[in-house]
């Protein structure tokens, strides 16, 4: 059996390289770091020691309402003015007298028919002789009776307007009654007087601060206070153990890509470039610590945890 040793640096510490046998070229043995296991315990820690304090209590006051006299009782004198009454009085302005009045004559207008021309009789030719001539030897009288006829002309009258006295002018004596004027007169009903008036005392309600309790000092003992703190106590781990790891010669780019994809799926994102570089090693260590696996090597238990199958 050939044993090959090499020095590797991982997670800040030095460890021996893997060793393998010729009959198992993929499986090697290498030391891995067993991560520490912790337990959280609670502990009471003194936060503030017991002490004494002097506390000052100020005076306490209360507001009360009090009646305060602002003006004493007094007697004042008031002048009551005179009272007047209004009365009416008839005052003679003009005495009774007699007056004589002339009543003028009264006239009326009337119309009257006055004869202008008396009635008379005139003559006119008869109708049958109108246009007929009379013989030269005929007598006038005889001819007149035969050819003329009498015509009565009535009298002519003219209507005239005349004025005649109906009542003659006369005088009468009248008694003119006396004239009076009503006056309103102010008559003294009650004379002015002076009367005393009692003025009561005046009070005002004011707010007054009244002492309830005086200011005081007292010594107070303040007990110690504690606070609960949590501590992580190492319960195991922190040692190196030999485990079965994948040999370096078996870590092909394909295997490395499978590991990188599995790390990304587990929440430790890393580029699947097939190179076992610093970023991949850091992601691998984070996964191993989270799962409580050996840290620092690509151990078979780590591959099993990632679900990576080695052909």
Rosetta blueprint (number, residue, H / E / L):
1 X L
2 X L
3 X L
4 X L
5 X L
6 X L
7 X E
8 X E
9 X E
10 X E
11 X L
12 X L
13 X E
14 X E
15 X E
16 X E
17 X L
18 X L
19 X E
20 X E
21 X E
22 X L
23 X L
24 X E
25 X E
26 X E
27 X E
28 X E
29 X E
30 X E
31 X E
32 X E
33 X E
34 X E
35 X L
36 X L
37 X E
38 X E
39 X E
40 X E
41 X E
42 X E
43 X E
44 X E
45 X E
46 X E
47 X E
48 X E
49 X L
50 X L
51 X E
52 X E
53 X E
54 X E
55 X E
56 X E
57 X E
58 X L
59 X L
60 X E
61 X E
62 X E
63 X E
64 X E
65 X E
66 X E
67 X E
68 X E
69 X E
70 X E
71 X E
72 X L
73 X L
74 X E
75 X E
76 X E
77 X E
78 X E
79 X E
80 X E
81 X L
82 X L
83 X E
84 X E
85 X E
86 X E
87 X E
88 X E
89 X E
90 X E
91 X E
92 X E
93 X E
94 X E
95 X L
96 X L
97 X E
98 X E
99 X E
100 X E
101 X E
102 X E
103 X E
104 X L
105 X L
106 X E
107 X E
108 X E
109 X E
110 X E
111 X E
112 X E
113 X E
114 X E
115 X E
116 X E
117 X E
118 X L
119 X L
120 X E
121 X E
122 X E
123 X E
124 X E
125 X E
126 X L
127 X L
128 X L
129 X L
130 X L
131 X L
132 X L
133 X L
134 X L
135 X L
136 X L
137 X L
138 X L
139 X L
140 X H
141 X H
142 X H
143 X H
144 X H
145 X H
146 X H
147 X H
148 X E
149 X E
150 X E
151 X E
152 X E
153 X E
154 X L
155 X L
156 X E
157 X E
158 X E
159 X E
160 X E
161 X E
162 X E
163 X E
164 X E
165 X E
166 X E
167 X E
168 X L
169 X L
170 X E
171 X E
172 X E
173 X E
174 X E
175 X E
176 X E
177 X L
178 X L
179 X E
180 X E
181 X E
182 X E
183 X E
184 X E
185 X E
186 X E
187 X E
188 X E
189 X E
190 X E
191 X L
192 X L
193 X E
194 X E
195 X E
196 X E
197 X E
198 X E
199 X E
200 X L
201 X L
202 X E
203 X E
204 X E
205 X E
206 X E
207 X E
208 X E
209 X E
210 X E
211 X E
212 X E
213 X E
214 X L
215 X L
216 X E
217 X E
218 X E
219 X E
220 X E
221 X E
222 X E
223 X L
224 X L
225 X E
226 X E
227 X E
228 X E
229 X E
230 X E
231 X E
232 X E
233 X E
234 X E
235 X E
236 X E
237 X L
238 X L
239 X E
240 X E
241 X E
242 X E
243 X E
244 X E
245 X E
246 X E
247 X L
248 X H
249 X H
250 X H
251 X L
252 X L
253 X H
254 X H
255 X H
256 X H
257 X H
258 X H
259 X H
260 X H
261 X H
262 X H
263 X H
264 X H
265 X H
266 X L
267 X L
268 X L
269 X L
270 X L
271 X L
272 X L
273 X L
274 X L
275 X L
276 X L
277 X L
278 X H
279 X H
280 X H
281 X H
282 X H
283 X H
284 X H
285 X H
286 X H
287 X H
288 X H
289 X H
290 X H
291 X H
292 X L
293 X L
294 X E
295 X E
296 X L
297 X L
298 X L
299 X E
300 X H
301 X H
302 X H
303 X H
304 X H
305 X H
306 X H
307 X L
308 X L
309 X L
310 X L
311 X L
